[in-house]
Amino acid sequence: MKRITKKLVSTSLALTLGFTLLLPQVGLAYSSEDDEEYEEEAHSELGEAFQFEGELSPEEEPQMGIQCIACVGGVFTTVKVNSGPTKVSKKFVKYLTSSWSYSDRYTWSKTNSASSTISTDVGLNAKDISAKLGVSHTVSSSYGTTVSIPASKSKLSKLAFYGDYNKRGVTVTKRVGTTTSKKTGTHYAPRKDTYLLVAYK
């Protein structure tokens, strides 16, 4: 009797696993590429802005490929702009120095880049939204020579990187077979102008 019970349990588990593998994996319909994570602003004051013109990199329409083999009718994604574009000036991107210090000057010569972002999970990453909208995903600023930026030695500070962005309200509609979902968010696409600033704690 015990052997029969074990056989039945094993058969049941095997059937369950097999059935699970055959079920439509709806999660595969979403892009697997994660958006970049950005630091939170942790300063209360900014110094003079040193402006630079960067180079924009356009994105091609994403090739989504086979996203859901078991989904009858395939997967279709569209992006609709609800508002914008509106220019956002000097949006924080990241800190360029790791620790707060009492410095009277910062120097910088490395290339900096900023990418498009999306405010919330809409089922499509910021890069693919940029491609579908036909706007740039990244801006890169090269300085050619070392840039020297004065700072107040009496205050704790870091060197920070900022950029101008175009802000758009978007709706991403995704149809998987006969199921349709809509999610809204705010998309920020980089413009050419970037900045180096001293941020004070």
Helices and strands as residue ranges (DSSP letters): H 2-22, G 26-29, E 45-46, E 50-53, E 55-58, E 75-95, E 105-108, E 112-115, E 117-118, H 126-133, E 136-141, E 147-150, E 157-176, E 179-200
